[in-house]
Amino acid sequence: MPKQKTHSGAKKRFKVTGSGKLRRQQSSMRHNFERKPSTLTRRLSMDKDVSPADTKTIKRMLGL
């Protein structure tokens, strides 16, 4: 039986914490920083937990 491959797009977007939770970056952090308040950019720079509805799919993509 062949080995299971990790989804290369998912491994770039998601990180697994030590306890096994999945973390992701927030959107709207690529461009147009001149019009965004610094409070917003600081808040968006924090990682967030992946929603429980998506964890099963993402874990399968990562081979966990």
All heavy atoms as TSV, in Angstrom:
chain	resi	resn	atom	element	x	y	z
A	1	MET	N	N	0.850	-1.178	0.000
A	1	MET	CA	C	0.000	0.000	0.000
A	1	MET	C	C	0.897	1.244	0.000
A	1	MET	O	O	1.863	1.314	0.763
A	1	MET	CB	C	-0.888	-0.008	1.238
A	1	MET	CG	C	-1.933	1.038	1.233
A	1	MET	SD	S	-3.141	0.693	2.508
A	1	MET	CE	C	-4.150	2.123	2.331
A	2	PRO	N	N	0.590	2.259	-0.842
A	2	PRO	CA	C	1.460	3.435	-0.908
A	2	PRO	C	C	1.334	4.310	0.336
A	2	PRO	O	O	0.359	4.223	1.080
A	2	PRO	CB	C	0.961	4.168	-2.139
A	2	PRO	CG	C	-0.415	3.687	-2.354
A	2	PRO	CD	C	-0.470	2.296	-1.829
A	3	LYS	N	N	2.359	5.134	0.523
A	3	LYS	CA	C	2.355	6.036	1.666
A	3	LYS	C	C	1.330	7.148	1.445
A	3	LYS	O	O	1.015	7.503	0.313
A	3	LYS	CB	C	3.726	6.673	1.840
A	3	LYS	CG	C	4.788	5.706	2.265
A	3	LYS	CD	C	6.078	6.454	2.460
A	3	LYS	CE	C	7.167	5.498	2.889
A	3	LYS	NZ	N	8.453	6.183	3.040
A	4	GLN	N	N	0.832	7.684	2.554
A	4	GLN	CA	C	-0.120	8.781	2.469
A	4	GLN	C	C	0.654	10.080	2.335
A	4	GLN	O	O	1.602	10.337	3.079
A	4	GLN	CB	C	-0.987	8.814	3.726
A	4	GLN	CG	C	-2.062	9.854	3.675
A	4	GLN	CD	C	-2.951	9.793	4.890
A	4	GLN	OE1	O	-2.683	9.047	5.815
A	4	GLN	NE2	N	-3.994	10.592	4.899
A	5	LYS	N	N	0.282	10.909	1.364
A	5	LYS	CA	C	0.989	12.159	1.130
A	5	LYS	C	C	0.308	13.298	1.890
A	5	LYS	O	O	-0.913	13.359	1.987
A	5	LYS	CB	C	0.985	12.493	-0.360
A	5	LYS	CG	C	1.606	11.432	-1.211
A	5	LYS	CD	C	2.853	11.954	-1.855
A	5	LYS	CE	C	3.506	10.866	-2.657
A	5	LYS	NZ	N	4.355	11.392	-3.699
A	6	THR	N	N	1.130	14.211	2.405
A	6	THR	CA	C	0.622	15.400	3.070
A	6	THR	C	C	0.212	16.413	2.022
A	6	THR	O	O	0.904	16.605	1.028
A	6	THR	CB	C	1.720	16.006	3.958
A	6	THR	OG1	O	2.159	15.013	4.875
A	6	THR	CG2	C	1.214	17.191	4.728
A	7	HIS	N	N	-0.908	17.065	2.230
A	7	HIS	CA	C	-1.378	18.110	1.321
A	7	HIS	C	C	-0.449	19.318	1.475
A	7	HIS	O	O	-0.361	19.912	2.547
A	7	HIS	CB	C	-2.815	18.486	1.689
A	7	HIS	CG	C	-3.501	19.325	0.672
A	7	HIS	ND1	N	-3.241	20.668	0.522
A	7	HIS	CD2	C	-4.449	19.020	-0.248
A	7	HIS	CE1	C	-4.008	21.147	-0.451
A	7	HIS	NE2	N	-4.744	20.163	-0.936
A	8	SER	N	N	0.266	19.674	0.405
A	8	SER	CA	C	1.305	20.700	0.530
A	8	SER	C	C	0.721	22.087	0.785
A	8	SER	O	O	1.372	22.930	1.399
A	8	SER	CB	C	2.179	20.718	-0.716
A	8	SER	OG	O	1.403	20.989	-1.861
A	9	GLY	N	N	-0.510	22.340	0.330
A	9	GLY	CA	C	-1.137	23.621	0.637
A	9	GLY	C	C	-1.530	23.720	2.095
A	9	GLY	O	O	-1.433	24.781	2.707
A	10	ALA	N	N	-1.961	22.606	2.671
A	10	ALA	CA	C	-2.386	22.612	4.074
A	10	ALA	C	C	-1.196	22.734	5.010
A	10	ALA	O	O	-1.274	23.394	6.038
A	10	ALA	CB	C	-3.169	21.344	4.392
A	11	LYS	N	N	-0.068	22.125	4.665
A	11	LYS	CA	C	1.079	22.190	5.572
A	11	LYS	C	C	1.677	23.589	5.636
A	11	LYS	O	O	2.340	23.930	6.601
A	11	LYS	CB	C	2.130	21.161	5.193
A	11	LYS	CG	C	2.939	21.459	3.975
A	11	LYS	CD	C	3.924	20.336	3.696
A	11	LYS	CE	C	4.675	20.589	2.410
A	11	LYS	NZ	N	5.496	19.445	2.038
A	12	LYS	N	N	1.416	24.413	4.607
A	12	LYS	CA	C	1.878	25.796	4.635
A	12	LYS	C	C	0.937	26.694	5.429
A	12	LYS	O	O	1.345	27.756	5.888
A	12	LYS	CB	C	1.988	26.348	3.208
A	12	LYS	CG	C	3.028	25.655	2.374
A	12	LYS	CD	C	2.917	26.088	0.936
A	12	LYS	CE	C	3.762	25.190	0.055
A	12	LYS	NZ	N	3.536	25.454	-1.369
A	13	ARG	N	N	-0.327	26.297	5.577
A	13	ARG	CA	C	-1.324	27.174	6.178
A	13	ARG	C	C	-1.651	26.875	7.635
A	13	ARG	O	O	-2.148	27.743	8.344
A	13	ARG	CB	C	-2.626	27.092	5.370
A	13	ARG	CG	C	-2.554	27.782	4.048
A	13	ARG	CD	C	-3.809	27.510	3.239
A	13	ARG	NE	N	-3.885	28.345	2.061
A	13	ARG	CZ	C	-3.284	28.075	0.905
A	13	ARG	NH1	N	-2.540	26.979	0.790
A	13	ARG	NH2	N	-3.398	28.888	-0.112
A	14	PHE	N	N	-1.409	25.653	8.086
A	14	PHE	CA	C	-1.840	25.259	9.423
A	14	PHE	C	C	-0.668	24.758	10.242
A	14	PHE	O	O	0.248	24.130	9.714
A	14	PHE	CB	C	-2.910	24.166	9.347
A	14	PHE	CG	C	-4.108	24.562	8.539
A	14	PHE	CD1	C	-4.310	24.048	7.277
A	14	PHE	CD2	C	-5.029	25.459	9.044
A	14	PHE	CE1	C	-5.413	24.421	6.521
A	14	PHE	CE2	C	-6.133	25.841	8.292
A	14	PHE	CZ	C	-6.317	25.319	7.038
A	15	LYS	N	N	-0.710	25.045	11.553
A	15	LYS	CA	C	0.297	24.560	12.489
A	15	LYS	C	C	-0.413	23.749	13.565
A	15	LYS	O	O	-1.532	24.060	13.956
A	15	LYS	CB	C	1.030	25.715	13.154
A	15	LYS	CG	C	1.734	26.653	12.191
A	15	LYS	CD	C	3.025	26.066	11.699
A	15	LYS	CE	C	3.729	27.038	10.785
A	15	LYS	NZ	N	4.107	26.457	9.519
A	16	VAL	N	N	0.266	22.728	14.057
A	16	VAL	CA	C	-0.282	21.898	15.127
A	16	VAL	C	C	0.427	22.275	16.418
A	16	VAL	O	O	1.659	22.326	16.463
A	16	VAL	CB	C	-0.078	20.401	14.818
A	16	VAL	CG1	C	-0.725	19.550	15.895
A	16	VAL	CG2	C	-0.636	20.059	13.463
A	17	THR	N	N	-0.342	22.562	17.459
A	17	THR	CA	C	0.242	22.922	18.748
A	17	THR	C	C	0.715	21.657	19.462
A	17	THR	O	O	0.478	20.538	19.007
A	17	THR	CB	C	-0.790	23.661	19.619
A	17	THR	OG1	O	-1.883	22.772	19.878
A	17	THR	CG2	C	-1.298	24.906	18.927
A	18	GLY	N	N	1.360	21.847	20.589
A	18	GLY	CA	C	1.845	20.714	21.356
A	18	GLY	C	C	0.732	19.839	21.886
A	18	GLY	O	O	0.895	18.627	22.040
A	19	SER	N	N	-0.421	20.438	22.156
A	19	SER	CA	C	-1.550	19.659	22.666
A	19	SER	C	C	-2.388	19.057	21.547
A	19	SER	O	O	-3.375	18.388	21.811
A	19	SER	CB	C	-2.423	20.534	23.561
A	19	SER	OG	O	-2.934	21.614	22.820
A	20	GLY	N	N	-2.029	19.346	20.274
A	20	GLY	CA	C	-2.742	18.746	19.156
A	20	GLY	C	C	-3.786	19.629	18.506
A	20	GLY	O	O	-4.460	19.205	17.576
A	21	LYS	N	N	-3.938	20.867	18.993
A	21	LYS	CA	C	-4.894	21.777	18.368
A	21	LYS	C	C	-4.313	22.316	17.063
A	21	LYS	O	O	-3.103	22.339	16.873
A	21	LYS	CB	C	-5.188	22.958	19.289
A	21	LYS	CG	C	-5.960	22.601	20.532
A	21	LYS	CD	C	-6.199	23.850	21.348
A	21	LYS	CE	C	-6.819	23.525	22.677
A	21	LYS	NZ	N	-6.910	24.714	23.525
A	22	LEU	N	N	-5.192	22.792	16.190
A	22	LEU	CA	C	-4.767	23.369	14.920
A	22	LEU	C	C	-4.901	24.883	14.979
A	22	LEU	O	O	-5.901	25.410	15.462
A	22	LEU	CB	C	-5.629	22.828	13.777
A	22	LEU	CG	C	-5.452	21.352	13.475
A	22	LEU	CD1	C	-6.535	20.875	12.545
A	22	LEU	CD2	C	-4.099	21.094	12.877
A	23	ARG	N	N	-3.883	25.581	14.479
A	23	ARG	CA	C	-3.889	27.032	14.451
A	23	ARG	C	C	-3.808	27.499	13.004
A	23	ARG	O	O	-3.222	26.829	12.153
A	23	ARG	CB	C	-2.689	27.602	15.218
A	23	ARG	CG	C	-2.603	27.168	16.653
A	23	ARG	CD	C	-3.615	27.796	17.532
A	23	ARG	NE	N	-3.239	29.163	17.849
A	23	ARG	CZ	C	-3.994	30.003	18.536
A	23	ARG	NH1	N	-5.159	29.605	18.984
A	23	ARG	NH2	N	-3.614	31.213	18.780
A	24	ARG	N	N	-4.395	28.672	12.740
A	24	ARG	CA	C	-4.361	29.236	11.395
A	24	ARG	C	C	-4.171	30.740	11.495
A	24	ARG	O	O	-4.432	31.348	12.533
A	24	ARG	CB	C	-5.671	28.941	10.664
A	24	ARG	CG	C	-6.862	29.648	11.276
A	24	ARG	CD	C	-8.100	29.583	10.404
A	24	ARG	NE	N	-9.239	30.184	11.046
A	24	ARG	CZ	C	-9.520	31.476	11.020
A	24	ARG	NH1	N	-8.731	32.329	10.396
A	24	ARG	NH2	N	-10.590	31.939	11.628
A	25	GLN	N	N	-3.705	31.345	10.394
A	25	GLN	CA	C	-3.584	32.788	10.351
A	25	GLN	C	C	-4.900	33.398	9.910
A	25	GLN	O	O	-5.714	32.741	9.266
A	25	GLN	CB	C	-2.488	33.197	9.375
A	25	GLN	CG	C	-1.098	32.891	9.878
A	25	GLN	CD	C	-0.041	33.450	8.945
A	25	GLN	OE1	O	-0.293	33.623	7.762
A	25	GLN	NE2	N	1.126	33.704	9.478
A	26	GLN	N	N	-5.084	34.668	10.244
A	26	GLN	CA	C	-6.302	35.356	9.858
A	26	GLN	C	C	-6.127	36.022	8.493
A	26	GLN	O	O	-5.005	36.281	8.060
A	26	GLN	CB	C	-6.666	36.400	10.910
A	26	GLN	CG	C	-6.938	35.766	12.266
A	26	GLN	CD	C	-7.563	36.736	13.210
A	26	GLN	OE1	O	-8.689	37.160	13.029
A	26	GLN	NE2	N	-6.829	37.100	14.246
A	27	SER	N	N	-7.235	36.288	7.853
A	27	SER	CA	C	-7.186	36.905	6.531
A	27	SER	C	C	-6.975	38.419	6.654
A	27	SER	O	O	-6.929	38.968	7.755
A	27	SER	CB	C	-8.469	36.617	5.778
A	27	SER	OG	O	-9.560	37.120	6.500
A	28	SER	N	N	-6.862	39.078	5.526
A	28	SER	CA	C	-6.704	40.534	5.410
A	28	SER	C	C	-5.361	41.027	5.921
A	28	SER	O	O	-5.270	42.142	6.420
A	28	SER	CB	C	-7.821	41.280	6.157
A	28	SER	OG	O	-9.073	40.862	5.704
A	29	MET	N	N	-4.311	40.214	5.797
A	29	MET	CA	C	-2.990	40.648	6.255
A	29	MET	C	C	-1.963	40.588	5.128
A	29	MET	O	O	-0.798	40.278	5.349
A	29	MET	CB	C	-2.526	39.767	7.418
A	29	MET	CG	C	-3.143	40.124	8.729
A	29	MET	SD	S	-2.693	41.775	9.292
A	29	MET	CE	C	-1.009	41.539	9.761
A	30	ARG	N	N	-2.382	40.884	3.898
A	30	ARG	CA	C	-1.455	40.819	2.779
A	30	ARG	C	C	-1.110	42.184	2.198
A	30	ARG	O	O	-0.013	42.391	1.736
A	30	ARG	CB	C	-2.026	39.924	1.665
A	30	ARG	CG	C	-2.117	38.474	2.037
A	30	ARG	CD	C	-0.751	37.889	2.212
A	30	ARG	NE	N	-0.850	36.495	2.587
A	30	ARG	CZ	C	0.029	35.889	3.381
A	30	ARG	NH1	N	1.043	36.545	3.870
A	30	ARG	NH2	N	-0.118	34.631	3.679
A	31	HIS	N	N	-2.078	43.104	2.163
A	31	HIS	CA	C	-1.810	44.408	1.544
A	31	HIS	C	C	-2.765	45.446	2.110
A	31	HIS	O	O	-3.571	45.147	3.003
A	31	HIS	CB	C	-1.953	44.329	0.018
A	31	HIS	CG	C	-3.218	43.702	-0.443
A	31	HIS	ND1	N	-4.425	44.337	-0.417
A	31	HIS	CD2	C	-3.477	42.460	-0.921
A	31	HIS	CE1	C	-5.375	43.533	-0.863
A	31	HIS	NE2	N	-4.832	42.389	-1.174
A	32	ASN	N	N	-2.664	46.691	1.617
A	32	ASN	CA	C	-3.488	47.840	2.019
A	32	ASN	C	C	-3.349	48.167	3.502
A	32	ASN	O	O	-4.332	48.451	4.190
A	32	ASN	CB	C	-4.973	47.611	1.686
A	32	ASN	CG	C	-5.236	47.524	0.217
A	32	ASN	OD1	O	-4.425	47.998	-0.583
A	32	ASN	ND2	N	-6.345	46.923	-0.159
A	33	PHE	N	N	-2.118	48.159	4.009
A	33	PHE	CA	C	-1.917	48.462	5.427
A	33	PHE	C	C	-2.012	49.949	5.722
A	33	PHE	O	O	-2.199	50.341	6.871
A	33	PHE	CB	C	-0.565	47.925	5.897
A	33	PHE	CG	C	-0.524	46.438	5.948
A	33	PHE	CD1	C	0.303	45.725	5.098
A	33	PHE	CD2	C	-1.316	45.734	6.827
A	33	PHE	CE1	C	0.332	44.352	5.143
A	33	PHE	CE2	C	-1.299	44.362	6.871
A	33	PHE	CZ	C	-0.472	43.671	6.026
A	34	GLU	N	N	-1.895	50.790	4.693
A	34	GLU	CA	C	-1.957	52.235	4.944
A	34	GLU	C	C	-3.355	52.662	5.370
A	34	GLU	O	O	-3.505	53.629	6.126
A	34	GLU	CB	C	-1.550	52.997	3.678
A	34	GLU	CG	C	-0.077	52.868	3.375
A	34	GLU	CD	C	0.304	53.612	2.107
A	34	GLU	OE1	O	-0.603	54.051	1.385
A	34	GLU	OE2	O	1.505	53.727	1.856
A	35	ARG	N	N	-4.370	51.976	4.898
A	35	ARG	CA	C	-5.728	52.384	5.259
A	35	ARG	C	C	-6.268	51.614	6.455
A	35	ARG	O	O	-7.350	51.937	6.934
A	35	ARG	CB	C	-6.669	52.225	4.074
A	35	ARG	CG	C	-6.887	50.801	3.659
A	35	ARG	CD	C	-7.976	50.707	2.597
A	35	ARG	NE	N	-8.224	49.338	2.213
A	35	ARG	CZ	C	-8.983	48.488	2.896
A	35	ARG	NH1	N	-9.551	48.862	4.021
A	35	ARG	NH2	N	-9.159	47.254	2.453
A	36	LYS	N	N	-5.550	50.602	6.921
A	36	LYS	CA	C	-6.030	49.837	8.078
A	36	LYS	C	C	-5.431	50.416	9.355
A	36	LYS	O	O	-4.249	50.748	9.390
A	36	LYS	CB	C	-5.604	48.369	7.947
A	36	LYS	CG	C	-6.315	47.631	6.848
A	36	LYS	CD	C	-5.807	46.228	6.709
A	36	LYS	CE	C	-6.398	45.604	5.457
A	36	LYS	NZ	N	-5.711	44.406	5.049
A	37	PRO	N	N	-6.221	50.500	10.396
A	37	PRO	CA	C	-5.678	50.987	11.674
A	37	PRO	C	C	-4.667	49.993	12.249
A	37	PRO	O	O	-4.756	48.790	12.011
A	37	PRO	CB	C	-6.901	51.088	12.586
A	37	PRO	CG	C	-8.088	50.903	11.724
A	37	PRO	CD	C	-7.650	50.247	10.469
A	38	SER	N	N	-3.681	50.534	12.991
A	38	SER	CA	C	-2.685	49.636	13.570
A	38	SER	C	C	-3.286	48.684	14.585
A	38	SER	O	O	-2.800	47.572	14.758
A	38	SER	CB	C	-1.556	50.395	14.241
A	38	SER	OG	O	-1.694	51.747	14.164
A	39	THR	N	N	-4.374	49.095	15.238
A	39	THR	CA	C	-5.031	48.193	16.176
A	39	THR	C	C	-5.592	46.977	15.440
A	39	THR	O	O	-5.523	45.855	15.940
A	39	THR	CB	C	-6.163	48.906	16.909
A	39	THR	OG1	O	-7.025	49.524	15.967
A	39	THR	CG2	C	-5.608	49.955	17.845
A	40	LEU	N	N	-6.128	47.207	14.235
A	40	LEU	CA	C	-6.666	46.102	13.446
A	40	LEU	C	C	-5.559	45.171	12.971
A	40	LEU	O	O	-5.695	43.952	13.053
A	40	LEU	CB	C	-7.446	46.648	12.246
A	40	LEU	CG	C	-7.990	45.621	11.260
A	40	LEU	CD1	C	-9.074	44.789	11.919
A	40	LEU	CD2	C	-8.517	46.283	10.021
A	41	THR	N	N	-4.447	45.729	12.502
A	41	THR	CA	C	-3.363	44.878	12.001
A	41	THR	C	C	-2.730	44.085	13.129
A	41	THR	O	O	-2.336	42.936	12.940
A	41	THR	CB	C	-2.299	45.713	11.276
A	41	THR	OG1	O	-1.845	46.746	12.133
A	41	THR	CG2	C	-2.851	46.294	10.012
A	42	ARG	N	N	-2.656	44.666	14.324
A	42	ARG	CA	C	-2.134	43.906	15.472
A	42	ARG	C	C	-3.069	42.762	15.836
A	42	ARG	O	O	-2.629	41.651	16.137
A	42	ARG	CB	C	-1.937	44.825	16.669
A	42	ARG	CG	C	-0.628	45.572	16.649
A	42	ARG	CD	C	-0.303	46.128	18.014
A	42	ARG	NE	N	-1.304	47.078	18.465
A	42	ARG	CZ	C	-1.312	48.365	18.156
A	42	ARG	NH1	N	-0.389	48.865	17.365
A	42	ARG	NH2	N	-2.235	49.162	18.638
A	43	ARG	N	N	-4.368	43.032	15.791
A	43	ARG	CA	C	-5.335	41.987	16.135
A	43	ARG	C	C	-5.330	40.878	15.093
A	43	ARG	O	O	-5.431	39.691	15.428
A	43	ARG	CB	C	-6.727	42.601	16.256
A	43	ARG	CG	C	-7.802	41.625	16.655
A	43	ARG	CD	C	-9.140	42.295	16.838
A	43	ARG	NE	N	-9.629	42.968	15.667
A	43	ARG	CZ	C	-10.233	42.354	14.638
A	43	ARG	NH1	N	-10.391	41.053	14.648
A	43	ARG	NH2	N	-10.677	43.052	13.617
A	44	LEU	N	N	-5.207	41.241	13.817
A	44	LEU	CA	C	-5.229	40.242	12.755
A	44	LEU	C	C	-3.938	39.425	12.686
A	44	LEU	O	O	-3.918	38.359	12.080
A	44	LEU	CB	C	-5.480	40.911	11.402
A	44	LEU	CG	C	-6.863	41.490	11.174
A	44	LEU	CD1	C	-6.906	42.240	9.860
A	44	LEU	CD2	C	-7.906	40.401	11.195
A	45	SER	N	N	-2.857	39.926	13.281
A	45	SER	CA	C	-1.594	39.189	13.208
A	45	SER	C	C	-1.565	37.985	14.140
A	45	SER	O	O	-0.698	37.122	14.013
A	45	SER	CB	C	-0.427	40.119	13.535
A	45	SER	OG	O	-0.485	40.498	14.889
A	46	MET	N	N	-2.504	37.924	15.073
A	46	MET	CA	C	-2.570	36.784	15.989
A	46	MET	C	C	-3.143	35.555	15.275
A	46	MET	O	O	-3.993	35.678	14.402
A	46	MET	CB	C	-3.479	37.113	17.181
A	46	MET	CG	C	-3.045	38.298	17.969
A	46	MET	SD	S	-1.572	37.863	18.910
A	46	MET	CE	C	-1.560	39.135	20.111
A	47	ASP	N	N	-2.666	34.375	15.662
A	47	ASP	CA	C	-3.224	33.140	15.118
A	47	ASP	C	C	-4.533	32.803	15.833
A	47	ASP	O	O	-4.745	33.194	16.976
A	47	ASP	CB	C	-2.250	31.985	15.307
A	47	ASP	CG	C	-1.068	32.103	14.375
A	47	ASP	OD1	O	-1.116	32.943	13.458
A	47	ASP	OD2	O	-0.098	31.359	14.555
A	48	LYS	N	N	-5.383	32.062	15.133
A	48	LYS	CA	C	-6.656	31.628	15.718
A	48	LYS	C	C	-6.761	30.121	15.622
A	48	LYS	O	O	-6.079	29.489	14.811
A	48	LYS	CB	C	-7.829	32.258	14.963
A	48	LYS	CG	C	-7.963	33.750	15.188
A	48	LYS	CD	C	-9.305	34.233	14.789
A	48	LYS	CE	C	-10.318	33.881	15.838
A	48	LYS	NZ	N	-11.617	34.476	15.644
A	49	ASP	N	N	-7.631	29.553	16.443
A	49	ASP	CA	C	-7.903	28.120	16.368
A	49	ASP	C	C	-8.771	27.834	15.146
A	49	ASP	O	O	-9.615	28.641	14.771
A	49	ASP	CB	C	-8.643	27.645	17.623
A	49	ASP	CG	C	-7.751	27.654	18.847
A	49	ASP	OD1	O	-6.534	27.507	18.681
A	49	ASP	OD2	O	-8.284	27.803	19.958
A	50	VAL	N	N	-8.572	26.679	14.568
A	50	VAL	CA	C	-9.402	26.238	13.454
A	50	VAL	C	C	-10.759	25.823	14.015
A	50	VAL	O	O	-10.847	25.264	15.114
A	50	VAL	CB	C	-8.718	25.065	12.726
A	50	VAL	CG1	C	-9.613	24.454	11.694
A	50	VAL	CG2	C	-7.434	25.533	12.084
A	51	SER	N	N	-11.817	26.101	13.283
A	51	SER	CA	C	-13.153	25.783	13.773
A	51	SER	C	C	-13.330	24.272	13.893
A	51	SER	O	O	-12.743	23.506	13.117
A	51	SER	CB	C	-14.219	26.358	12.842
A	51	SER	OG	O	-14.186	25.678	11.616
A	52	PRO	N	N	-14.126	23.822	14.856
A	52	PRO	CA	C	-14.312	22.377	15.055
A	52	PRO	C	C	-14.887	21.665	13.837
A	52	PRO	O	O	-14.624	20.481	13.622
A	52	PRO	CB	C	-15.290	22.304	16.230
A	52	PRO	CG	C	-15.169	23.601	16.921
A	52	PRO	CD	C	-14.802	24.611	15.885
A	53	ALA	N	N	-15.650	22.379	13.008
A	53	ALA	CA	C	-16.227	21.744	11.824
A	53	ALA	C	C	-15.156	21.397	10.794
A	53	ALA	O	O	-15.354	20.493	9.979
A	53	ALA	CB	C	-17.264	22.665	11.206
A	54	ASP	N	N	-14.021	22.105	10.806
A	54	ASP	CA	C	-12.984	21.887	9.800
A	54	ASP	C	C	-11.820	21.033	10.288
A	54	ASP	O	O	-10.968	20.646	9.482
A	54	ASP	CB	C	-12.425	23.235	9.336
A	54	ASP	CG	C	-13.472	24.081	8.658
A	54	ASP	OD1	O	-14.364	23.508	8.015
A	54	ASP	OD2	O	-13.388	25.323	8.769
A	55	THR	N	N	-11.755	20.740	11.577
A	55	THR	CA	C	-10.571	20.073	12.101
A	55	THR	C	C	-10.386	18.676	11.523
A	55	THR	O	O	-9.259	18.282	11.226
A	55	THR	CB	C	-10.629	19.981	13.636
A	55	THR	OG1	O	-11.879	19.436	14.020
A	55	THR	CG2	C	-10.439	21.322	14.266
A	56	LYS	N	N	-11.459	17.937	11.337
A	56	LYS	CA	C	-11.333	16.571	10.823
A	56	LYS	C	C	-10.741	16.580	9.413
A	56	LYS	O	O	-9.850	15.792	9.097
A	56	LYS	CB	C	-12.709	15.897	10.824
A	56	LYS	CG	C	-12.680	14.454	10.389
A	56	LYS	CD	C	-14.065	13.842	10.430
A	56	LYS	CE	C	-14.061	12.427	9.915
A	56	LYS	NZ	N	-15.402	11.860	9.872
A	57	THR	N	N	-11.215	17.476	8.576
A	57	THR	CA	C	-10.720	17.563	7.201
A	57	THR	C	C	-9.261	17.974	7.157
A	57	THR	O	O	-8.460	17.373	6.420
A	57	THR	CB	C	-11.555	18.602	6.422
A	57	THR	OG1	O	-12.939	18.319	6.606
A	57	THR	CG2	C	-11.214	18.597	4.951
A	58	ILE	N	N	-8.891	18.955	7.967
A	58	ILE	CA	C	-7.520	19.467	7.947
A	58	ILE	C	C	-6.563	18.429	8.518
A	58	ILE	O	O	-5.447	18.253	8.011
A	58	ILE	CB	C	-7.446	20.802	8.693
A	58	ILE	CG1	C	-8.262	21.839	7.941
A	58	ILE	CG2	C	-6.019	21.274	8.839
A	58	ILE	CD1	C	-8.516	23.102	8.689
A	59	LYS	N	N	-6.970	17.727	9.568
A	59	LYS	CA	C	-6.109	16.686	10.114
A	59	LYS	C	C	-5.869	15.575	9.105
A	59	LYS	O	O	-4.783	15.019	9.025
A	59	LYS	CB	C	-6.691	16.138	11.411
A	59	LYS	CG	C	-6.464	17.032	12.590
A	59	LYS	CD	C	-6.867	16.371	13.877
A	59	LYS	CE	C	-6.509	17.250	15.072
A	59	LYS	NZ	N	-6.822	16.610	16.329
A	60	ARG	N	N	-6.877	15.278	8.314
A	60	ARG	CA	C	-6.704	14.262	7.264
A	60	ARG	C	C	-5.738	14.747	6.194
A	60	ARG	O	O	-4.903	13.996	5.695
A	60	ARG	CB	C	-8.052	13.901	6.645
A	60	ARG	CG	C	-7.965	12.672	5.781
A	60	ARG	CD	C	-9.269	12.300	5.095
A	60	ARG	NE	N	-10.428	12.337	5.961
A	60	ARG	CZ	C	-11.538	13.017	5.686
A	60	ARG	NH1	N	-11.640	13.728	4.574
A	60	ARG	NH2	N	-12.564	12.989	6.487
A	61	MET	N	N	-5.815	16.045	5.867
A	61	MET	CA	C	-4.886	16.614	4.889
A	61	MET	C	C	-3.447	16.586	5.381
A	61	MET	O	O	-2.517	16.390	4.610
A	61	MET	CB	C	-5.268	18.052	4.574
A	61	MET	CG	C	-6.444	18.229	3.683
A	61	MET	SD	S	-6.572	19.985	3.327
A	61	MET	CE	C	-8.244	20.093	2.785
A	62	LEU	N	N	-3.274	16.806	6.693
A	62	LEU	CA	C	-1.935	16.831	7.258
A	62	LEU	C	C	-1.413	15.445	7.591
A	62	LEU	O	O	-0.264	15.308	8.003
A	62	LEU	CB	C	-1.926	17.697	8.523
A	62	LEU	CG	C	-2.210	19.185	8.322
A	62	LEU	CD1	C	-2.326	19.881	9.648
A	62	LEU	CD2	C	-1.145	19.818	7.468
A	63	GLY	N	N	-2.235	14.446	7.462
A	63	GLY	CA	C	-1.796	13.089	7.761
A	63	GLY	C	C	-1.758	12.770	9.232
A	63	GLY	O	O	-0.970	11.938	9.676
A	64	LEU	N	N	-2.605	13.431	10.015
A	64	LEU	CA	C	-2.631	13.193	11.479
A	64	LEU	C	C	-3.733	12.218	11.851
A	64	LEU	O	O	-4.713	12.069	11.197
A	64	LEU	CB	C	-2.852	14.516	12.211
A	64	LEU	CG	C	-1.793	15.579	11.943
A	64	LEU	CD1	C	-2.196	16.879	12.634
A	64	LEU	CD2	C	-0.455	15.135	12.467
